[in-house]
Amino acid sequence: MPYVARLLWILLFACLSPLALGERLRLVTDDWAPYVYLHDGQLRGIDYEVTTRVFARLGVEVEVQILPWKRCLAMIEQGLADGILDVFQNESRQPYLVYAAEPMSDVEFVLFQASARRHPVSTLGDLAGFTVGTSPGYSYGAAFNEAAYFKREAAPSHEANFGKLVLGRIDLAVTDRRVGHYLLQHLGLQQQVEVLPLVINRQAQYLALVRKPGRELLAQAFAKELRRFKQEPAYAAISRRYTGDIGNIPNAVEQQESSTAR
């Protein structure tokens, strides 16, 4: 190993030494299955498992707490947690967050409709007059967020949105393709709810740490180890275990707007 690289790693682990000696990183995120969620009181999910494994390789213990997304964002801004999992990059958060450069996973926001009440939607303009179920604190891109020709109605959970959809209380629901597919299986709604081809936006989601001394180096180390782990069979095995046949969902054909935040 070149001398300069060796010196950088020595400095890195010097900065991480308080963590390695027993301090625990507290990360917050929301219930976002199959990325991270609670099942029978146990944390599970693709990004949860990957995050804990990568930090373990760095000698860092982490605690992940599931909270409503708006509360997660408030805690991070106030410095009440050490980091946030599965967040979109947003310039407004740069003053208090350090992002690990390698994304955890990619999100593709799409629309879901009740099979009994189909809607001919192929562009955002086709949403005129509709009510679309959303999630508090989520951003789906400026074009969707700011449009005045349809109504956005937030629900306390993704499950609640699908319930309202089946009951006809909303016309459509928007969420990530993987999240929606997972919920349809979990709730037994595969025959009652279907996905539309329109993609509202696509965006990478990241681990981000609250800015403190040593955190930038820790984020760099996490990103480097995450890239390495993604090349290993163990990473593919985690993804397969949680996504199943999600890869067989028909691909969306149109992208409207890049997202700015989640």
C-alpha positions as CSV (number, residue, x, y, z in Angstrom):
1,M,0.0,0.0,0.0
2,P,1.5,3.4,-1.0
3,Y,2.7,5.6,1.9
4,V,0.1,8.3,1.4
5,A,-2.8,5.8,1.3
6,R,-1.5,4.1,4.4
7,L,-1.3,7.5,6.2
8,L,-4.9,8.3,5.2
9,W,-6.2,5.1,6.7
10,I,-4.3,5.7,9.9
11,L,-5.9,9.1,10.2
12,L,-9.3,7.7,9.4
13,F,-9.2,5.0,12.1
14,A,-7.8,7.6,14.5
15,C,-11.0,9.6,13.9
16,L,-13.1,6.5,14.2
17,S,-11.5,5.2,17.4
18,P,-14.1,6.6,19.8
19,L,-16.7,4.6,17.8
20,A,-14.6,1.5,17.7
21,L,-14.2,1.7,21.4
22,G,-17.9,1.4,22.1
23,E,-19.8,4.5,20.9
24,R,-22.9,3.5,18.9
25,L,-24.1,5.4,15.9
26,R,-27.9,6.1,16.1
27,L,-29.5,6.1,12.6
28,V,-33.1,7.0,11.9
29,T,-35.3,6.1,9.0
30,D,-39.0,5.3,8.3
31,D,-40.8,2.0,7.6
32,W,-39.8,1.6,4.0
33,A,-40.1,-2.1,3.2
34,P,-38.3,-3.9,1.6
35,Y,-35.4,-1.5,2.2
36,V,-35.8,-1.2,6.0
37,Y,-38.7,-2.2,8.2
38,L,-39.9,-3.9,11.4
39,H,-41.1,-7.5,11.3
40,D,-42.3,-9.1,14.5
41,G,-40.3,-6.5,16.4
42,Q,-37.1,-7.2,14.5
43,L,-35.4,-4.9,12.0
44,R,-35.1,-6.3,8.5
45,G,-34.6,-5.1,4.9
46,I,-32.1,-4.8,2.1
47,D,-30.5,-1.5,3.1
48,Y,-30.7,-2.3,6.8
49,E,-28.7,-5.5,6.4
50,V,-26.2,-4.0,4.0
51,T,-25.7,-0.9,6.3
52,T,-25.1,-3.0,9.4
53,R,-22.7,-5.3,7.6
54,V,-20.7,-2.5,6.1
55,F,-20.4,-0.7,9.4
56,A,-19.4,-4.0,11.2
57,R,-16.5,-4.3,8.7
58,L,-15.4,-0.8,9.8
59,G,-15.7,-1.8,13.5
60,V,-18.6,0.6,14.1
61,E,-21.8,-0.5,15.9
62,V,-25.0,1.0,14.7
63,E,-28.6,1.3,16.1
64,V,-31.4,1.9,13.6
65,Q,-34.7,3.4,14.8
66,I,-37.9,3.5,12.7
67,L,-39.8,6.7,13.0
68,P,-42.2,8.7,10.8
69,W,-40.2,10.3,8.0
70,K,-41.0,13.9,8.9
71,R,-39.8,13.2,12.4
72,C,-36.6,11.6,11.1
73,L,-35.8,14.8,9.1
74,A,-36.5,17.0,12.1
75,M,-34.2,15.0,14.3
76,I,-31.4,15.1,11.8
77,E,-31.7,18.8,11.3
78,Q,-31.6,19.3,15.1
79,G,-28.7,16.9,15.6
80,L,-30.8,14.5,17.7
81,A,-29.5,11.5,15.7
82,D,-26.2,10.6,14.2
83,G,-27.4,9.8,10.7
84,I,-30.3,8.9,8.5
85,L,-30.7,5.9,6.2
86,D,-32.2,6.0,2.7
87,V,-32.4,9.7,2.2
88,F,-32.2,11.6,-1.1
89,Q,-29.4,14.1,-1.7
90,N,-30.6,17.7,-1.2
91,E,-28.5,20.8,-1.3
92,S,-30.5,22.4,1.6
93,R,-29.2,19.6,3.9
94,Q,-25.5,20.0,2.9
95,P,-24.8,22.3,5.9
96,Y,-25.6,19.6,8.4
97,L,-25.3,16.3,6.6
98,V,-22.4,14.4,5.0
99,Y,-23.5,11.9,2.4
100,A,-21.7,8.6,1.7
101,A,-21.0,8.9,-2.0
102,E,-22.1,5.3,-2.9
103,P,-25.9,5.0,-3.0
104,M,-27.6,2.4,-0.9
105,S,-30.3,1.7,-3.6
106,D,-32.4,3.3,-6.3
107,V,-36.0,4.5,-5.9
108,E,-38.5,4.6,-8.8
109,F,-41.7,6.4,-7.8
110,V,-44.7,5.1,-9.8
111,L,-48.5,5.3,-9.5
112,F,-50.8,2.5,-8.4
113,Q,-54.5,2.1,-9.2
114,A,-57.4,-0.1,-8.2
115,S,-57.9,-2.8,-10.8
116,A,-61.7,-2.1,-10.6
117,R,-61.2,1.6,-11.3
118,R,-58.6,2.0,-14.0
119,H,-57.5,5.4,-15.2
120,P,-55.9,6.3,-18.6
121,V,-52.8,8.0,-17.1
122,S,-49.7,8.2,-19.3
123,T,-48.5,11.8,-18.4
124,L,-48.7,14.0,-15.3
125,G,-51.3,16.1,-17.1
126,D,-53.6,13.1,-17.1
127,L,-53.9,13.4,-13.3
128,A,-56.1,16.4,-13.7
129,G,-59.1,16.2,-11.2
130,F,-57.7,13.1,-9.4
131,T,-56.8,12.7,-5.8
132,V,-53.4,11.0,-5.3
133,G,-52.3,9.4,-2.1
134,T,-48.9,10.5,-0.8
135,S,-46.7,10.1,2.3
136,P,-45.9,13.0,4.7
137,G,-42.5,14.5,4.2
138,Y,-41.9,12.8,0.9
139,S,-40.9,14.8,-2.2
140,Y,-41.8,13.3,-5.6
141,G,-40.2,16.0,-7.8
142,A,-41.2,19.6,-8.5
143,A,-43.5,18.9,-11.3
144,F,-45.6,16.5,-9.2
145,N,-45.3,18.4,-5.9
146,E,-46.3,21.8,-7.3
147,A,-49.0,20.8,-9.8
148,A,-52.3,22.5,-9.1
149,Y,-54.5,20.5,-11.3
150,F,-54.8,17.4,-9.0
151,K,-55.0,16.9,-5.3
152,R,-52.4,15.3,-3.1
153,E,-53.7,13.6,0.1
154,A,-51.2,12.3,2.6
155,A,-51.8,9.2,4.7
156,P,-50.1,8.0,7.9
157,S,-48.6,5.0,6.2
158,H,-48.1,3.3,2.8
159,E,-50.5,0.6,3.9
160,A,-53.1,3.2,4.6
161,N,-52.8,4.6,1.1
162,F,-53.4,1.2,-0.4
163,G,-56.4,0.7,1.8
164,K,-57.9,4.0,0.7
165,L,-57.1,3.1,-2.9
166,V,-59.1,-0.2,-2.7
167,L,-62.0,1.5,-0.9
168,G,-62.2,4.2,-3.6
169,R,-61.3,7.1,-1.2
170,I,-58.4,8.1,-3.5
171,D,-58.0,7.6,-7.2
172,L,-54.3,6.7,-7.3
173,A,-51.4,6.2,-4.9
174,V,-47.7,7.0,-5.4
175,T,-44.8,5.1,-3.9
176,D,-41.6,3.4,-4.9
177,R,-42.1,0.4,-7.2
178,R,-40.4,-2.1,-4.9
179,V,-42.2,-0.8,-1.9
180,G,-45.5,-1.0,-3.7
181,H,-44.9,-4.5,-4.9
182,Y,-43.8,-5.6,-1.4
183,L,-47.0,-4.2,0.1
184,L,-49.3,-5.8,-2.5
185,Q,-47.8,-9.2,-1.6
186,H,-47.9,-8.4,2.2
187,L,-51.5,-7.2,2.1
188,G,-52.7,-9.8,-0.4
189,L,-53.8,-7.1,-2.8
190,Q,-52.1,-8.4,-6.0
191,Q,-55.4,-9.0,-7.7
192,Q,-57.0,-5.6,-6.6
193,V,-54.2,-3.1,-7.2
194,E,-51.9,-2.7,-10.2
195,V,-49.0,-0.4,-11.2
196,L,-49.2,2.1,-14.0
197,P,-46.4,2.5,-16.5
198,L,-45.7,6.2,-15.8
199,V,-42.6,6.9,-13.7
200,I,-42.9,10.1,-11.6
201,N,-39.2,10.2,-10.9
202,R,-36.1,8.1,-10.2
203,Q,-33.6,8.9,-7.5
204,A,-30.7,7.3,-5.6
205,Q,-31.0,7.1,-1.8
206,Y,-28.0,7.3,0.5
207,L,-26.7,7.0,4.0
208,A,-26.0,10.4,5.4
209,L,-24.3,11.4,8.7
210,V,-24.7,14.5,10.8
211,R,-21.7,16.8,10.3
212,K,-19.3,16.3,13.2
213,P,-15.5,15.9,13.4
214,G,-14.5,12.6,11.7
215,R,-17.9,12.0,10.1
216,E,-16.7,13.0,6.6
217,L,-14.0,10.4,6.8
218,L,-16.4,7.8,8.1
219,A,-18.8,8.5,5.2
220,Q,-15.9,8.0,2.8
221,A,-14.9,4.8,4.5
222,F,-18.5,3.6,4.4
223,A,-18.9,4.4,0.7
224,K,-15.7,2.6,-0.2
225,E,-16.6,-0.6,1.8
226,L,-20.2,-0.5,0.4
227,R,-18.8,-0.5,-3.2
228,R,-16.6,-3.5,-2.3
229,F,-19.6,-5.3,-0.7
230,K,-21.8,-4.8,-3.7
231,Q,-19.4,-6.9,-5.7
232,E,-19.7,-9.9,-3.4
233,P,-22.2,-12.8,-3.6
234,A,-23.5,-11.9,-0.1
235,Y,-24.9,-8.6,-1.4
236,A,-26.8,-10.3,-4.3
237,A,-28.1,-12.9,-1.8
238,I,-29.6,-10.1,0.5
239,S,-31.2,-8.4,-2.5
240,R,-32.8,-11.7,-3.8
241,R,-34.1,-12.6,-0.3
242,Y,-36.1,-9.4,-0.1
243,T,-37.1,-8.6,-3.6
244,G,-38.1,-12.0,-5.0
245,D,-39.6,-11.5,-8.4
246,I,-39.7,-7.7,-8.3
247,G,-37.4,-7.7,-11.3
248,N,-40.3,-9.2,-13.3
249,I,-42.5,-6.2,-12.8
250,P,-43.0,-4.5,-16.3
251,N,-40.5,-1.7,-16.7
252,A,-42.0,1.9,-16.7
253,V,-41.6,3.7,-19.9
254,E,-41.5,7.4,-19.0
255,Q,-39.6,9.5,-16.6
256,Q,-41.1,13.0,-15.7
257,E,-38.9,14.7,-13.1
258,S,-35.9,14.1,-11.0
259,S,-36.6,14.1,-7.3
260,T,-34.9,16.4,-4.8
261,A,-35.7,14.9,-1.5
262,R,-37.2,12.1,0.6
